[in-house]
Amino acid sequence: MAYDADDEPSTAGEKRLAGAVVGGLVLLVTALVGLLFLLVLLVTVAVFPEAVELDGLSSLLWALLLLAPCSVIATAVTVPGRRLVRTWLATSPMVAHLSDAAFAWLSAFLVGVMLLEWTPGVHAHSVLPAVAVATVGLAVDPIAERLGRGRAKERRSDRPSN
């Protein structure tokens, strides 16, 4: 796809507006992900009241702040293993899919364990919530993937053909 020179902001006002729009979108997506995580955390605490105790609202805020660093650490741990397994064992698409699912579960589990252990005001008596969240995430992933594929097909069919 070729871009015209008119596609880019040319004046300082247009550049500020474009930056504000991009910044607003990033904040919106971050807020939505944070709210989703907060909902998952509250449901987990409600489902497993004996396994997790929260000292208050500040614990939830700390968990939201620690989510990104914990995700980065879990990704740094699991991605090399995933690459090695895919290189050595990925002789068929089914094996590749199963190994990706196993590493996705492990990554989500590691994030859950790190949040349970490192979040101030969270007292975890079991890793069962981390297991539950990772398993639910694994179950929801195919649904999200199908929705993403459907929207991608809609976008392709909406484009005018040349």
C-alpha positions in Angstrom: 0.0 0.0 0.0 1.5 3.3 -1.0 1.1 6.4 1.1 0.7 9.9 -0.3 2.6 12.8 1.2 -0.8 14.2 2.3 -1.3 11.2 4.7 1.2 12.5 7.3 0.6 15.5 9.6 2.4 18.5 8.2 1.8 21.3 10.7 2.8 21.4 14.3 -0.9 21.5 15.3 -1.7 18.4 13.2 1.3 16.6 14.8 0.1 17.5 18.3 -3.4 16.3 17.5 -2.1 13.0 16.0 0.1 12.5 19.2 -2.9 13.3 21.4 -5.0 10.8 19.5 -2.4 8.1 19.7 -1.7 8.8 23.4 -5.5 8.7 24.1 -5.8 5.3 22.4 -2.9 3.9 24.3 -4.4 5.1 27.6 -7.8 3.6 26.6 -6.3 0.2 25.8 -4.2 0.3 29.0 -7.3 1.2 31.0 -9.4 -1.6 29.4 -6.6 -4.2 30.0 -6.3 -3.0 33.6 -10.0 -3.2 34.2 -10.2 -6.7 32.7 -7.3 -7.7 35.0 -9.0 -6.1 38.0 -12.2 -8.0 37.2 -10.3 -11.3 36.9 -8.5 -10.6 40.2 -11.8 -9.8 42.0 -13.5 -12.9 40.6 -10.5 -15.0 41.7 -10.6 -13.6 45.2 -14.4 -14.3 45.4 -14.1 -17.8 44.1 -11.1 -18.7 46.3 -11.7 -16.8 49.5 -9.5 -19.1 51.6 -6.6 -19.0 49.1 -6.2 -15.2 48.8 -6.7 -12.3 51.2 -6.5 -8.7 50.2 -5.7 -5.9 52.6 -7.7 -3.3 50.6 -8.0 -1.4 47.4 -4.4 -0.4 47.4 -3.5 -4.1 46.9 -5.5 -4.1 43.7 -3.7 -1.0 42.5 -0.3 -2.6 43.3 -1.3 -5.7 41.4 -2.2 -3.5 38.4 1.1 -1.7 38.6 3.0 -5.0 38.8 1.1 -6.7 36.0 3.4 -5.4 33.2 6.7 -6.2 34.9 5.5 -9.7 35.8 4.4 -10.3 32.3 7.7 -9.2 30.9 9.6 -11.5 33.3 7.3 -14.4 32.4 7.7 -13.8 28.7 11.5 -13.6 29.1 11.4 -17.0 30.8 9.0 -18.8 28.4 9.8 -17.4 25.0 13.3 -19.0 24.7 11.8 -22.4 25.8 8.9 -22.0 23.3 11.4 -21.3 20.5 13.5 -24.3 21.4 10.6 -26.6 21.5 9.2 -25.3 18.2 12.5 -25.7 16.6 13.1 -29.3 17.8 9.6 -30.7 18.0 7.5 -28.7 15.5 7.3 -31.4 12.9 3.5 -31.0 12.6 1.1 -28.0 13.1 -0.6 -30.0 15.9 2.6 -30.3 17.9 3.4 -26.6 17.4 -0.1 -25.6 18.5 0.1 -27.8 21.6 3.5 -26.5 22.6 2.3 -22.9 22.1 -0.7 -23.6 24.3 1.5 -25.2 27.0 3.8 -22.3 27.1 1.0 -19.8 27.1 -0.5 -21.5 30.1 3.0 -21.6 31.8 3.4 -17.9 31.1 0.0 -17.0 32.6 0.7 -19.2 35.6 4.1 -17.5 36.2 2.4 -14.1 36.1 -0.2 -15.2 38.6 2.4 -16.7 41.0 4.6 -13.6 40.8 1.6 -11.3 41.4 0.4 -13.4 44.4 3.9 -13.4 45.9 5.1 -9.8 45.1 2.0 -7.7 45.5 1.9 -5.8 48.8 -1.2 -6.4 50.7 -2.0 -9.7 49.0 -1.7 -12.8 51.2 -1.8 -16.0 49.2 -2.2 -19.3 50.9 -2.3 -21.4 47.7 -1.3 -21.2 44.1 -4.7 -22.5 43.0 -5.9 -19.0 41.9 -2.9 -18.8 39.5 -3.7 -22.3 38.1 -7.4 -21.3 37.7 -6.6 -18.0 35.9 -4.0 -19.6 33.6 -6.5 -22.4 32.7 -9.4 -20.0 32.1 -7.0 -17.9 29.9 -6.1 -21.0 27.9 -9.8 -21.8 27.5 -10.7 -18.3 26.4 -7.8 -18.0 23.9 -9.4 -19.9 21.0 -12.5 -17.8 21.3 -10.5 -14.6 21.1 -8.5 -16.0 18.2 -11.6 -16.8 16.3 -13.1 -13.4 16.9 -9.8 -11.8 15.7 -9.9 -13.9 12.5 -13.5 -13.0 11.9 -12.7 -9.3 12.2 -9.7 -9.6 9.9 -11.9 -11.3 7.3 -14.5 -8.5 7.6 -11.7 -5.8 7.1 -10.5 -7.6 4.0 -13.9 -7.9 2.5 -14.7 -4.2 3.2 -11.7 -3.0 1.1 -12.5 -2.0 -2.4 -10.7 -4.1 -5.0 -8.4 -2.4 -7.4 
